[in-house]
């Protein structure tokens, strides 16, 4: 078994590097036709340049061991807020499913 993963949320990176990651993440998410949520992984090279590694459009949501709930918690979000955010995004695509 490998070393345990350490989560740093939000990442303590230079603002310019964060902007590159955010811009690339949105483009990758849209280009691949993802919906509602995904986990996108980057590696930061020694020169500070971010490089896309992978996207997981079905990232785990287990409240005890899922990456997204762990990262959301580090950002001050409750599990309920995370799930409601994902549900809200999905319902935004299907307004006919929302009772008025």
Secondary structure, 3 states (H helix, E strand, C coil): CCCCCCCCCCCCCCHHHHHHHHHHHHHHHHHCCCCCCCEEEEEECCCCCEEEEEEECCCCCCCCCCHHHHHHHHCCCCHHHHHHHHHHHHHHHCHHHCCC
